């Protein structure tokens, strides 16, 4: 189980995201946010099994 504030990424993706919350009643229950290449804050929901802890050196 991930914790709020933890850095995560998808198994086959390079985007580092921050866990900002959880929605326990949904299948895609991990809520994340990240900044895209033009500076827009983007939010997304993922299943916990789709995410891995991110390496610190991948973060901006």
MIMIZA-458503 format. One record per atom (N, C-alpha, C, O): residue in one letter; chain; atom name; x, z, y. Coordinates in steps of 0.2 Angstrom, whole numbers. Each point is the difference from the previous one (the first is absolute). Example, Ala and Ser with C-alpha at 12.3 -4.5 7.8 and 13.67 -1.06 7.14 Angstrom:
BEGIN
<residu->A, chaine->A, atome->N, c1->66, c3->39, c2->-28>;
<residu->A, chaine->A, atome->CA, c1->-4, c3->0, c2->6>;
<residu->A, chaine->A, atome->C, c1->4, c3->0, c2->6>;
<residu->A, chaine->A, atome->O, c1->5, c3->3, c2->-1>;
<residu->S, chaine->A, atome->N, c1->-7, c3->-7, c2->6>;
<residu->S, chaine->A, atome->CA, c1->4, c3->1, c2->6>;
<residu->S, chaine->A, atome->C, c1->-4, c3->3, c2->5>;
<residu->S, chaine->A, atome->O, c1->3, c3->1, c2->6>;
This chain:
BEGIN
<residu->X, chaine->A, atome->N, c1->4, c3->0, c2->-6>;
<residu->X, chaine->A, atome->CA, c1->-4, c3->0, c2->6>;
<residu->X, chaine->A, atome->C, c1->4, c3->0, c2->6>;
<residu->X, chaine->A, atome->O, c1->5, c3->4, c2->1>;
<residu->X, chaine->A, atome->N, c1->-6, c3->-8, c2->4>;
<residu->X, chaine->A, atome->CA, c1->4, c3->-1, c2->6>;
<residu->X, chaine->A, atome->C, c1->-3, c3->6, c2->5>;
<residu->X, chaine->A, atome->O, c1->-5, c3->2, c2->-1>;
<residu->X, chaine->A, atome->N, c1->9, c3->-1, c2->6>;
<residu->X, chaine->A, atome->CA, c1->-2, c3->5, c2->5>;
<residu->X, chaine->A, atome->C, c1->-1, c3->-4, c2->7>;
<residu->X, chaine->A, atome->O, c1->4, c3->-5, c2->1>;
<residu->X, chaine->A, atome->N, c1->-8, c3->8, c2->4>;
<residu->X, chaine->A, atome->CA, c1->0, c3->-3, c2->6>;
<residu->X, chaine->A, atome->C, c1->7, c3->0, c2->3>;
<residu->X, chaine->A, atome->O, c1->4, c3->5, c2->0>;
<residu->X, chaine->A, atome->N, c1->-2, c3->-10, c2->4>;
<residu->X, chaine->A, atome->CA, c1->6, c3->-1, c2->3>;
<residu->X, chaine->A, atome->C, c1->5, c3->-3, c2->-4>;
<residu->X, chaine->A, atome->O, c1->6, c3->-2, c2->2>;
<residu->X, chaine->A, atome->N, c1->-7, c3->1, c2->-9>;
<residu->X, chaine->A, atome->CA, c1->5, c3->-2, c2->-4>;
<residu->X, chaine->A, atome->C, c1->1, c3->-8, c2->1>;
<residu->X, chaine->A, atome->O, c1->-5, c3->-3, c2->1>;
<residu->X, chaine->A, atome->N, c1->11, c3->0, c2->-2>;
<residu->X, chaine->A, atome->CA, c1->1, c3->-7, c2->1>;
<residu->X, chaine->A, atome->C, c1->-1, c3->-3, c2->-7>;
<residu->X, chaine->A, atome->O, c1->3, c3->2, c2->-5>;
<residu->X, chaine->A, atome->N, c1->-7, c3->-7, c2->5>;
<residu->X, chaine->A, atome->CA, c1->-1, c3->-4, c2->-6>;
<residu->X, chaine->A, atome->C, c1->0, c3->-7, c2->1>;
<residu->X, chaine->A, atome->O, c1->1, c3->-3, c2->5>;
<residu->X, chaine->A, atome->N, c1->0, c3->-1, c2->-11>;
<residu->X, chaine->A, atome->CA, c1->-1, c3->-7, c2->0>;
<residu->X, chaine->A, atome->C, c1->-3, c3->-3, c2->-6>;
<residu->X, chaine->A, atome->O, c1->0, c3->3, c2->-5>;
<residu->X, chaine->A, atome->N, c1->-2, c3->-9, c2->5>;
<residu->X, chaine->A, atome->CA, c1->-3, c3->-3, c2->-6>;
<residu->X, chaine->A, atome->C, c1->6, c3->-2, c2->-4>;
<residu->X, chaine->A, atome->O, c1->6, c3->-1, c2->2>;
<residu->X, chaine->A, atome->N, c1->-7, c3->0, c2->-9>;
<residu->X, chaine->A, atome->CA, c1->5, c3->-1, c2->-5>;
<residu->X, chaine->A, atome->C, c1->4, c3->-7, c2->2>;
<residu->X, chaine->A, atome->O, c1->6, c3->0, c2->-1>;
<residu->X, chaine->A, atome->N, c1->-10, c3->-5, c2->3>;
<residu->X, chaine->A, atome->CA, c1->3, c3->-6, c2->1>;
<residu->X, chaine->A, atome->C, c1->0, c3->-2, c2->8>;
<residu->X, chaine->A, atome->O, c1->1, c3->-6, c2->1>;
<residu->X, chaine->A, atome->N, c1->-1, c3->11, c2->3>;
<residu->X, chaine->A, atome->CA, c1->0, c3->-1, c2->7>;
<residu->X, chaine->A, atome->C, c1->5, c3->3, c2->4>;
<residu->X, chaine->A, atome->O, c1->2, c3->6, c2->-3>;
<residu->X, chaine->A, atome->N, c1->0, c3->-8, c2->8>;
<residu->X, chaine->A, atome->CA, c1->6, c3->3, c2->4>;
<residu->X, chaine->A, atome->C, c1->-3, c3->5, c2->5>;
<residu->X, chaine->A, atome->O, c1->4, c3->4, c2->3>;
<residu->X, chaine->A, atome->N, c1->-10, c3->-5, c2->-1>;
<residu->X, chaine->A, atome->CA, c1->-3, c3->4, c2->6>;
<residu->X, chaine->A, atome->C, c1->0, c3->7, c2->-2>;
<residu->X, chaine->A, atome->O, c1->-3, c3->2, c2->-5>;
<residu->X, chaine->A, atome->N, c1->6, c3->2, c2->10>;
<residu->X, chaine->A, atome->CA, c1->0, c3->7, c2->-1>;
<residu->X, chaine->A, atome->C, c1->-6, c3->3, c2->4>;
<residu->X, chaine->A, atome->O, c1->-1, c3->-2, c2->6>;
<residu->X, chaine->A, atome->N, c1->-3, c3->6, c2->-9>;
<residu->X, chaine->A, atome->CA, c1->-7, c3->3, c2->3>;
<residu->X, chaine->A, atome->C, c1->1, c3->7, c2->-1>;
<residu->X, chaine->A, atome->O, c1->3, c3->3, c2->-4>;
<residu->X, chaine->A, atome->N, c1->-7, c3->0, c2->9>;
<residu->X, chaine->A, atome->CA, c1->-1, c3->8, c2->0>;
<residu->X, chaine->A, atome->C, c1->-7, c3->2, c2->-2>;
<residu->X, chaine->A, atome->O, c1->-5, c3->-3, c2->2>;
<residu->X, chaine->A, atome->N, c1->5, c3->7, c2->-7>;
<residu->X, chaine->A, atome->CA, c1->-7, c3->3, c2->-2>;
<residu->X, chaine->A, atome->C, c1->-3, c3->4, c2->5>;
<residu->X, chaine->A, atome->O, c1->3, c3->5, c2->3>;
<residu->X, chaine->A, atome->N, c1->-9, c3->-7, c2->-1>;
<residu->X, chaine->A, atome->CA, c1->-3, c3->4, c2->5>;
<residu->X, chaine->A, atome->C, c1->-6, c3->4, c2->-2>;
<residu->X, chaine->A, atome->O, c1->-3, c3->4, c2->4>;
<residu->X, chaine->A, atome->N, c1->0, c3->-5, c2->-10>;
<residu->X, chaine->A, atome->CA, c1->-5, c3->3, c2->-3>;
<residu->X, chaine->A, atome->C, c1->-3, c3->-2, c2->-6>;
<residu->X, chaine->A, atome->O, c1->4, c3->-5, c2->-3>;
<residu->X, chaine->A, atome->N, c1->-9, c3->7, c2->0>;
<residu->X, chaine->A, atome->CA, c1->-3, c3->-1, c2->-6>;
<residu->X, chaine->A, atome->C, c1->-7, c3->0, c2->0>;
<residu->X, chaine->A, atome->O, c1->-4, c3->3, c2->4>;
<residu->X, chaine->A, atome->N, c1->1, c3->-8, c2->-8>;
<residu->X, chaine->A, atome->CA, c1->-7, c3->0, c2->-1>;
<residu->X, chaine->A, atome->C, c1->-2, c3->1, c2->-8>;
<residu->X, chaine->A, atome->O, c1->0, c3->-5, c2->-3>;
<residu->X, chaine->A, atome->N, c1->-1, c3->11, c2->1>;
<residu->X, chaine->A, atome->CA, c1->0, c3->1, c2->-7>;
<residu->X, chaine->A, atome->C, c1->-6, c3->-3, c2->-4>;
<residu->X, chaine->A, atome->O, c1->0, c3->-1, c2->-6>;
<residu->X, chaine->A, atome->N, c1->-5, c3->-1, c2->10>;
<residu->X, chaine->A, atome->CA, c1->-6, c3->-3, c2->-4>;
<residu->X, chaine->A, atome->C, c1->1, c3->-8, c2->-1>;
<residu->X, chaine->A, atome->O, c1->-4, c3->-3, c2->-3>;
<residu->X, chaine->A, atome->N, c1->9, c3->0, c2->6>;
<residu->X, chaine->A, atome->CA, c1->2, c3->-7, c2->-1>;
<residu->X, chaine->A, atome->C, c1->5, c3->-1, c2->-5>;
<residu->X, chaine->A, atome->O, c1->5, c3->4, c2->-1>;
<residu->X, chaine->A, atome->N, c1->-5, c3->-10, c2->-2>;
<residu->X, chaine->A, atome->CA, c1->5, c3->-2, c2->-5>;
<residu->X, chaine->A, atome->C, c1->7, c3->-1, c2->4>;
<residu->X, chaine->A, atome->O, c1->5, c3->2, c2->-2>;
<residu->X, chaine->A, atome->N, c1->-6, c3->-6, c2->8>;
<residu->X, chaine->A, atome->CA, c1->6, c3->-1, c2->5>;
<residu->X, chaine->A, atome->C, c1->0, c3->6, c2->4>;
<residu->X, chaine->A, atome->O, c1->-3, c3->0, c2->6>;
<residu->X, chaine->A, atome->N, c1->6, c3->6, c2->-8>;
<residu->X, chaine->A, atome->CA, c1->-1, c3->6, c2->4>;
<residu->X, chaine->A, atome->C, c1->6, c3->2, c2->4>;
<residu->X, chaine->A, atome->O, c1->-1, c3->5, c2->3>;
<residu->X, chaine->A, atome->N, c1->6, c3->-8, c2->-3>;
<residu->X, chaine->A, atome->CA, c1->6, c3->2, c2->4>;
<residu->X, chaine->A, atome->C, c1->0, c3->-4, c2->7>;
<residu->X, chaine->A, atome->O, c1->0, c3->-7, c2->-1>;
<residu->X, chaine->A, atome->N, c1->-1, c3->10, c2->6>;
<residu->X, chaine->A, atome->CA, c1->0, c3->-4, c2->7>;
<residu->X, chaine->A, atome->C, c1->7, c3->0, c2->3>;
<residu->X, chaine->A, atome->O, c1->3, c3->6, c2->1>;
<residu->X, chaine->A, atome->N, c1->-1, c3->-11, c2->1>;
<residu->X, chaine->A, atome->CA, c1->7, c3->-1, c2->3>;
<residu->X, chaine->A, atome->C, c1->-1, c3->-4, c2->6>;
<residu->X, chaine->A, atome->O, c1->-5, c3->-3, c2->2>;
<residu->X, chaine->A, atome->N, c1->11, c3->4, c2->2>;
<residu->X, chaine->A, atome->CA, c1->1, c3->-4, c2->6>;
<residu->X, chaine->A, atome->C, c1->7, c3->-2, c2->1>;
<residu->X, chaine->A, atome->O, c1->4, c3->3, c2->-2>;
<residu->X, chaine->A, atome->N, c1->-3, c3->-9, c2->6>;
<residu->X, chaine->A, atome->CA, c1->6, c3->-2, c2->1>;
<residu->X, chaine->A, atome->C, c1->0, c3->-5, c2->6>;
<residu->X, chaine->A, atome->O, c1->-5, c3->-1, c2->2>;
<residu->X, chaine->A, atome->N, c1->11, c3->0, c2->1>;
<residu->X, chaine->A, atome->CA, c1->0, c3->-4, c2->6>;
<residu->X, chaine->A, atome->C, c1->3, c3->-7, c2->-2>;
<residu->X, chaine->A, atome->O, c1->5, c3->-1, c2->-4>;
<residu->X, chaine->A, atome->N, c1->-9, c3->-4, c2->6>;
<residu->X, chaine->A, atome->CA, c1->2, c3->-7, c2->-2>;
<residu->X, chaine->A, atome->C, c1->5, c3->-3, c2->4>;
<residu->X, chaine->A, atome->O, c1->2, c3->3, c2->5>;
<residu->X, chaine->A, atome->N, c1->0, c3->-9, c2->-6>;
<residu->X, chaine->A, atome->CA, c1->6, c3->-3, c2->4>;
<residu->X, chaine->A, atome->C, c1->-1, c3->-1, c2->7>;
<residu->X, chaine->A, atome->O, c1->4, c3->-1, c2->4>;
<residu->X, chaine->A, atome->N, c1->-11, c3->1, c2->-2>;
<residu->X, chaine->A, atome->CA, c1->-1, c3->-1, c2->8>;
<residu->X, chaine->A, atome->C, c1->-2, c3->7, c2->3>;
<residu->X, chaine->A, atome->O, c1->-2, c3->0, c2->6>;
<residu->X, chaine->A, atome->N, c1->3, c3->6, c2->-10>;
<residu->X, chaine->A, atome->CA, c1->-2, c3->6, c2->3>;
<residu->X, chaine->A, atome->C, c1->-7, c3->3, c2->-1>;
<residu->X, chaine->A, atome->O, c1->-1, c3->5, c2->3>;
<residu->X, chaine->A, atome->N, c1->-3, c3->-9, c2->-7>;
<residu->X, chaine->A, atome->CA, c1->-7, c3->3, c2->-1>;
<residu->X, chaine->A, atome->C, c1->0, c3->5, c2->-6>;
<residu->X, chaine->A, atome->O, c1->3, c3->-1, c2->-5>;
<residu->X, chaine->A, atome->N, c1->-7, c3->6, c2->7>;
<residu->X, chaine->A, atome->CA, c1->0, c3->5, c2->-6>;
<residu->X, chaine->A, atome->C, c1->-6, c3->-2, c2->-4>;
<residu->X, chaine->A, atome->O, c1->-5, c3->-2, c2->2>;
<residu->X, chaine->A, atome->N, c1->7, c3->1, c2->-9>;
<residu->X, chaine->A, atome->CA, c1->-5, c3->-2, c2->-5>;
<residu->X, chaine->A, atome->C, c1->-1, c3->5, c2->-5>;
<residu->X, chaine->A, atome->O, c1->4, c3->4, c2->-2>;
<residu->X, chaine->A, atome->N, c1->-10, c3->-3, c2->0>;
<residu->X, chaine->A, atome->CA, c1->-2, c3->5, c2->-5>;
<residu->X, chaine->A, atome->C, c1->-3, c3->-4, c2->-6>;
<residu->X, chaine->A, atome->O, c1->-2, c3->-5, c2->0>;
<residu->X, chaine->A, atome->N, c1->4, c3->8, c2->-6>;
<residu->X, chaine->A, atome->CA, c1->-2, c3->-3, c2->-6>;
<residu->X, chaine->A, atome->C, c1->-2, c3->6, c2->-6>;
<residu->X, chaine->A, atome->O, c1->2, c3->6, c2->1>;
<residu->X, chaine->A, atome->N, c1->-6, c3->-8, c2->-6>;
<residu->X, chaine->A, atome->CA, c1->-1, c3->4, c2->-5>;
<residu->X, chaine->A, atome->C, c1->2, c3->-3, c2->-7>;
<residu->X, chaine->A, atome->O, c1->0, c3->-6, c2->-1>;
<residu->X, chaine->A, atome->N, c1->3, c3->11, c2->-3>;
<residu->X, chaine->A, atome->CA, c1->3, c3->-2, c2->-6>;
<residu->X, chaine->A, atome->C, c1->-1, c3->5, c2->-6>;
<residu->X, chaine->A, atome->O, c1->-2, c3->5, c2->2>;
<residu->X, chaine->A, atome->N, c1->2, c3->-8, c2->-8>;
<residu->X, chaine->A, atome->CA, c1->-1, c3->5, c2->-5>;
<residu->X, chaine->A, atome->C, c1->7, c3->3, c2->-1>;
<residu->X, chaine->A, atome->O, c1->5, c3->-3, c2->1>;
<residu->X, chaine->A, atome->N, c1->-5, c3->9, c2->-3>;
<residu->X, chaine->A, atome->CA, c1->7, c3->4, c2->-1>;
<residu->X, chaine->A, atome->C, c1->4, c3->-4, c2->-4>;
<residu->X, chaine->A, atome->O, c1->7, c3->0, c2->1>;
<residu->X, chaine->A, atome->N, c1->-9, c3->-3, c2->-7>;
<residu->X, chaine->A, atome->CA, c1->4, c3->-4, c2->-4>;
<residu->X, chaine->A, atome->C, c1->4, c3->-6, c2->3>;
<residu->X, chaine->A, atome->O, c1->4, c3->-2, c2->-3>;
<residu->X, chaine->A, atome->N, c1->-7, c3->0, c2->8>;
<residu->X, chaine->A, atome->CA, c1->3, c3->-6, c2->3>;
<residu->X, chaine->A, atome->C, c1->6, c3->2, c2->5>;
<residu->X, chaine->A, atome->O, c1->4, c3->-4, c2->2>;
<residu->X, chaine->A, atome->N, c1->-3, c3->10, c2->-1>;
<residu->X, chaine->A, atome->CA, c1->5, c3->3, c2->5>;
<residu->X, chaine->A, atome->C, c1->6, c3->3, c2->-4>;
<residu->X, chaine->A, atome->O, c1->-1, c3->4, c2->-5>;
<residu->X, chaine->A, atome->N, c1->7, c3->-4, c2->9>;
<residu->X, chaine->A, atome->CA, c1->6, c3->3, c2->-3>;
<residu->X, chaine->A, atome->C, c1->3, c3->4, c2->7>;
<residu->X, chaine->A, atome->O, c1->-1, c3->-2, c2->5>;
<residu->X, chaine->A, atome->N, c1->4, c3->8, c2->-7>;
<residu->X, chaine->A, atome->CA, c1->4, c3->3, c2->6>;
<residu->X, chaine->A, atome->C, c1->5, c3->-5, c2->3>;
<residu->X, chaine->A, atome->O, c1->3, c3->-4, c2->-4>;
<residu->X, chaine->A, atome->N, c1->-3, c3->3, c2->11>;
<residu->X, chaine->A, atome->CA, c1->5, c3->-4, c2->3>;
<residu->X, chaine->A, atome->C, c1->7, c3->2, c2->1>;
<residu->X, chaine->A, atome->O, c1->1, c3->6, c2->0>;
<residu->X, chaine->A, atome->N, c1->4, c3->-10, c2->0>;
<residu->X, chaine->A, atome->CA, c1->6, c3->2, c2->1>;
<residu->X, chaine->A, atome->C, c1->1, c3->1, c2->7>;
<residu->X, chaine->A, atome->O, c1->-2, c3->-4, c2->4>;
<residu->X, chaine->A, atome->N, c1->6, c3->9, c2->-2>;
<residu->X, chaine->A, atome->CA, c1->1, c3->2, c2->7>;
<residu->X, chaine->A, atome->C, c1->3, c3->-6, c2->4>;
<residu->X, chaine->A, atome->O, c1->-1, c3->-1, c2->6>;
<residu->X, chaine->A, atome->N, c1->6, c3->-3, c2->-9>;
<residu->X, chaine->A, atome->CA, c1->4, c3->-5, c2->3>;
<residu->X, chaine->A, atome->C, c1->-5, c3->-6, c2->1>;
<residu->X, chaine->A, atome->O, c1->3, c3->-5, c2->4>;
<residu->X, chaine->A, atome->N, c1->-9, c3->5, c2->-6>;
<residu->X, chaine->A, atome->CA, c1->-4, c3->-6, c2->1>;
<residu->X, chaine->A, atome->C, c1->-4, c3->1, c2->6>;
<residu->X, chaine->A, atome->O, c1->-3, c3->-5, c2->3>;
<residu->X, chaine->A, atome->N, c1->2, c3->11, c2->0>;
<residu->X, chaine->A, atome->CA, c1->-4, c3->2, c2->5>;
<residu->X, chaine->A, atome->C, c1->4, c3->-3, c2->7>;
<residu->X, chaine->A, atome->O, c1->6, c3->0, c2->0>;
<residu->X, chaine->A, atome->N, c1->-10, c3->-1, c2->5>;
<residu->X, chaine->A, atome->CA, c1->2, c3->-2, c2->6>;
<residu->X, chaine->A, atome->C, c1->4, c3->5, c2->4>;
<residu->X, chaine->A, atome->O, c1->3, c3->0, c2->5>;
